[in-house]
């Protein structure tokens, strides 16, 4: 089984190009910064995962996704090989995106985490009607 599920932030705006041929297909690329669960001293705090998306999903990503935005993706891992200009064999791994979803808040602003009061309940004096799920 080859299935990848990631939740991370875009490192830059998605880039889109069109494959050459009779029926050009949109090919979008972006990189997700996925936080590591555990970290060794001296390691980076995130892995940077290259992703590729095709067709309408690629044009959707270009139109609606922006740098820093939290997104979730489902796809499969792909390993590609090629020979570079100097004749060296090269390989790369990337996630071929099959599903992509918005995962952050609407305004993508990180609000500070609120602590519960002494009685264990969160204060609701500053919650607006738009924040309620019903």
N, C-alpha and C positions, 0 to 999 in steps of 0.2 A: 504494500500500500504506500502510495506517495502522496501525502497530504500535509500541507503547511498552513498553520493558523498563526497570524502575527497581529500584534497591536502595538503601534508605535507612532512617532511623529515624522512628518516629511522633512527631509533635510533641505530641500529646495523645491520650487514649483516643478510639477511634472513637465517633461519635455515630450513633444509629439513629432513624429515624422511619418511619412507615408512610404510604404514599401513600393518598389517599382514593379511594373507589370501591367497586364490588361486591366485587372481590377485592383487598383491601389487600396491597401488596407492600412488603417491608422495603427501605428505602433507607438505606445507611450512607455516612458521609462521614468521611474522615480526611485529614491532610496529611502528606506524607513530606518529610523533610529529606534531600536528596541532596547529598552532598559534591561540590564542583567538582574537576575534575582539575587545572585550572590556575587560578590566582588572580592578579588584578591588585591592586596596592597599593590599599587602601581598599575593596575589594569584600568582601562577605560570603563565608564559606567554604562556604556551602550554598545550594542553590535549594530553595524550599518549594513543593512540587507538590500542588495539591488533587486528591483522588481520590474517586470515587463508586463504590459497589458495591451490587448489587441482590440481593434474594431471600435464599436460604439462606447465600450467601457473606457477606451483610451481617450476619446474626445470628451467623455464625461469627466475623467480625471483632470484633463487640461483645463476644463471650464470651471470646475467647482473645488478642486483641491489646491491648497496653497501651502507655502513653506511654514513649518511649525504646527500645522494642523494634525490632530490625532485622528488616525484612521485605523480600521481593522480590515484585514484581508484574509482570504482563503484561497489557496492555490496549490501548486505542485512545484517541487524542486526540479530544476533542469540544469544539466551540465552540458556545456557547449565547448567544442574544440575547434581550433583553426590554426593556420600557419601565418605568422606575421610577416612583414616586409623583409625582415632579415633571415627568414627561413626557420625561425624558431617555432616549435610547437607550443601553443598557448591553450589554457583552459580557463573557464569561468563558470561560476555557479550563480544562478539567479532564481527568483520565484516567479513562475508564470501565474499571474493573478486570474482567478476564475470568478471571484466575488470581491467587491470592495464596498466598505461601509463607512459612513461618518461615525466617529466614536467620541468626539469631544462635545463640549457644551455649544450652544448656539453661537455665543459670542467668543468662544475659545479663551476666555479669560480665566485664569486660575484664581479662585477665591481662596482666602486663607481658611484653613480647617478650623471649624468651631468646636469648642469643647462643651460637653454637656454641663448643665448646672449641677449643684450639689445633689439635687433630687434625682439626677439621671436623665432629665429631659432637656431637649434643646430649646433655647428661647425662640419664639415664633413672632416676636414683635416686628421684625424687619422682613418677613416673607410677604411677597406680593401675590395676588391672585394668579398671575401668569406662571408662578413657580409651582403651583399645586397640580398634582397629576390628575385631578378630576374636575 
